Amino acid sequence: MTKLIFVNLPVADLPRAKAFYEAIGAANNPQFTDETAACMVFSDTIHVMLLTHEKFAQFTPKRIADAHQTSEVLIAISADSREGVDDITDRALAAGGRESRDRQDYGFMYSRSFEDPDGHIWEPMWMDLAAATAAMEMQPEPSAA
């Protein structure tokens, strides 16, 4: 059976958050959406559940982190190319997101980072696996101390 991932994010304004995720390419699944939650689908295996603070609080006894002030998680998502990384990041910025750090370009790996309107950090990334493997093979063996 294929494993699915559901990332649950607390949001202050559900309609705004839903519109943001639609703008960056997620599709809403109305079967799991109501006035307290929205299921946003990135792929057959990646879903983001946007939950009002009241709804999110039903699942945890902990205080909800203010993601504008505290990093609670970094969500990395793969892209098919460098252009794909730029595309989702540029769409996020146009939809009200904020770039949270400078782009990272290691030749074999390229990434950018943005925050959604609630401060949750997303890191779209692309990697040339063959080049990454070759780079790792060229590193010297660690010496025994």
QUIURGI-V80747 format. One record per residue. N is the residue number from 1. RES is the residue in one small letter. SS is DSSP state (A for helix, B for strand, O for the rest). Layout:
N,RES,SS  N,RES,SS
//
This chain:
1,m,O  2,t,O  3,k,O  4,l,O  5,i,B  6,f,B  7,v,B  8,n,B  9,l,B  10,p,B  11,v,B  12,a,O  13,d,O  14,l,A  15,p,A  16,r,A  17,a,A  18,k,A  19,a,A  20,f,A  21,y,A  22,e,A  23,a,A  24,i,O  25,g,O  26,a,O  27,a,B  28,n,B  29,n,B  30,p,A  31,q,A  32,f,A  33,t,O  34,d,O  35,e,O  36,t,O  37,a,B  38,a,B  39,c,B  40,m,B  41,v,B  42,f,O  43,s,O  44,d,O  45,t,O  46,i,B  47,h,B  48,v,B  49,m,B  50,l,B  51,l,B  52,t,B  53,h,A  54,e,A  55,k,A  56,f,A  57,a,A  58,q,O  59,f,O  60,t,O  61,p,O  62,k,O  63,r,O  64,i,O  65,a,O  66,d,O  67,a,O  68,h,O  69,q,O  70,t,O  71,s,O  72,e,O  73,v,O  74,l,B  75,i,B  76,a,B  77,i,B  78,s,B  79,a,O  80,d,O  81,s,O  82,r,A  83,e,A  84,g,A  85,v,A  86,d,A  87,d,A  88,i,A  89,t,A  90,d,A  91,r,A  92,a,A  93,l,A  94,a,A  95,a,O  96,g,O  97,g,O  98,r,B  99,e,B  100,s,B  101,r,B  102,d,B  103,r,B  104,q,B  105,d,B  106,y,O  107,g,O  108,f,O  109,m,B  110,y,B  111,s,B  112,r,B  113,s,B  114,f,B  115,e,B  116,d,O  117,p,O  118,d,O  119,g,O  120,h,O  121,i,B  122,w,B  123,e,B  124,p,B  125,m,B  126,w,B  127,m,B  128,d,O  129,l,A  130,a,A  131,a,A  132,a,A  133,t,A  134,a,A  135,a,A  136,m,A  137,e,A  138,m,A  139,q,O  140,p,O  141,e,O  142,p,O  143,s,O  144,a,O  145,a,O
//
